Amino acid sequence: MQPPATKSTVRVAVLGAGNVGGPLCRMLLDDADGIEARAGVRLELVGVAVANPSRARQGIPAHLITGDAKSLAANRSVDVVVELIGGIDPARVVIETALEAGKPVVTGNKELIAAHGAELSRAAARAGVDLLYEAAVAGAIPLVRALRDSLAGENVWRVMGIVNGTTNFILTTMAEEGVAYEEALSEAQRLGLAERDPTADVEGFDAAAKVAILAGLAFRCDFPVEDVHREGIVGLRGIDIAFADRLGYVVKLLAVAERTDIRGPGDGGDPEAGPEVSVRVHPALVPHSHPLASVRGSFNAVFVEGESCGELMLYGRGAGGAPTASAVLGDLIDAASNLSTGGPGRAVPRRTVVTRPIEDLRCAWYLNMDVLDRPGVLGAVATAFGTHGVSIRSMEQVGLGEEARLIFLTHVAREGAVRATLDDLRQLDMVEHVGGVLRVAGGDEDA
Ligand SMILES: NC(=O)c1ccc[n+]([C@@H]2O[C@H](COP(=O)([O-])OP(=O)(O)OC[C@H]3O[C@@H](n4cnc5c(N)ncnc54)[C@H](OP(=O)(O)O)[C@@H]3O)[C@@H](O)[C@H]2O)c1
């Protein structure tokens, strides 16, 4: 441990020196003068905690390294703690230790913030210090700051985005190269864009943690990650992606946090009832004309809609060591500046929201089914839709020998009604198989 620094210098401990912590440490060590010149604050790296302290770290002097993250977080010669270990334990304990010792904390840990952000924020407020987590959502994109600070007074009613680069790469590869899901996943793994166990990405867990954090910031609430409705991209078929394209759409894994009690400009909702929201992750058809449709490969983007700001989109690298370290550095500079002015930055007020059940969600749908090519089939299928009040916007029929494939787009309908229609369709003898069933984004115009 180095001797205490001068008062004008903010002493930083970085816990974790992996993909993100490594580049951050090197920025702090190699560019302290540049950071000071640009940001007006002198940051001094005084300690780095890792799991295996005996392993040499490129560009990080051995005397800074320790294997004891908790002691480093509590050390009196540290002013600000950066947690880049990941996961719940021991990250949670070391953050609590730092906050209890009155030190601001910066983290990129979406899993921890989504699961325990509310209690950690309360601990930070009690200590009168910052808990900042820009890097936890969409890596280098300054999204948390935009929602927390720039849009602090805005009546935001929808945040909709692509917040997982792995799945966006897989879907882009399927769409553009016409390959199956498995092949696109293998390609992502070969390029290091997907883990060997891709569950967190492809089942939507990663995006669910991020959208829970976004909902909390957008609607000024604590949104529990368990309440996020989650569907991943496993099982998505190339044929549905190809049909979607023909119909004018691209399939994306969307993270959506929206007010369901507000229908547009001028609608403030019912102040007595409080906000009602829907927070969810699922694949959806996005019109080619929507800005999110052009987000390709491993890029992320988030589209925000609100009363006065109208529509805005933030786009960039959602992951990667250096881009994410850049977002962490921004938070670190904020925390260090706030230390010198004597208090934490903006706290997000917390109100209670009600979650609309997914069955009551209203949107348009894409449905693809194989039926026997016989007279009367279309009538029976149309009756199933009509029984549940689901109105068909368009239908396309493709002959397949003895069978036919029907592709429907519906008008906006209640999800429960669409599910009931699907149950009825599956009971019909002439329906061989109900294949792709996907929501359509941006179908509000006929709600
Ligand atoms: N990678 C990205 O693109 C990205 C993007 C956005 C957010 N994030 C978030 O940033 C955080 C860090 O991610 P990462 O990709 O840098 O992870 P990583 O490469 O796995 O690095 C983790 C680091 O933590 C250290 N560590 C593990 N257990 C420890 C313990 N008990 N005590 C002290 N150190 C310990 C490891 O030490 P060893 O080096 O000795 O193994 C390693 O240096 C995560 O919360 C992640 O979700 C990452």
The ligand as an ORCA input file, in Angstrom:
! r2SCAN-3c Opt
* xyz 0 1
  N     -16.650     -7.492    -19.898
  C     -17.541     -6.612    -20.323
  O     -17.599     -6.281    -21.509
  C     -18.493     -5.974    -19.355
  C     -19.443     -5.031    -19.846
  C     -20.314     -4.410    -18.946
  C     -20.241     -4.735    -17.613
  N     -19.323     -5.679    -17.184
  C     -19.314     -6.002    -15.765
  O     -18.044     -5.657    -15.218
  C     -17.731     -6.581    -14.165
  C     -16.355     -7.195    -14.462
  O     -16.440     -7.918    -15.690
  P     -15.132     -8.531    -16.369
  O     -15.575     -8.968    -17.732
  O     -13.989     -7.615    -16.237
  O     -14.897     -9.821    -15.438
  P     -13.593    -10.781    -15.435
  O     -12.792    -10.598    -16.671
  O     -14.096    -12.136    -15.100
  O     -12.717    -10.221    -14.205
  C     -13.066    -10.434    -12.877
  C     -11.915     -9.984    -12.005
  O     -12.317    -10.146    -10.643
  C     -11.273    -10.816     -9.933
  N     -11.875    -11.548     -8.822
  C     -12.683    -12.642     -8.860
  N     -12.997    -13.027     -7.594
  C     -12.371    -12.159     -6.769
  C     -12.295    -12.043     -5.352
  N     -12.940    -12.883     -4.552
  N     -11.556    -11.043     -4.840
  C     -10.886    -10.178     -5.646
  N     -10.927    -10.238     -6.997
  C     -11.659    -11.232     -7.552
  C     -10.621    -11.718    -10.953
  O      -9.326    -12.059    -10.488
  P      -8.305    -12.961    -11.383
  O      -7.856    -12.040    -12.488
  O      -7.220    -13.335    -10.445
  O      -9.117    -14.115    -11.879
  C     -10.625    -10.809    -12.187
  O      -9.505     -9.956    -12.176
  C     -18.873     -7.567    -14.117
  O     -19.798     -7.160    -13.149
  C     -19.487     -7.482    -15.494
  O     -20.860     -7.819    -15.514
  C     -18.452     -6.288    -18.018
*
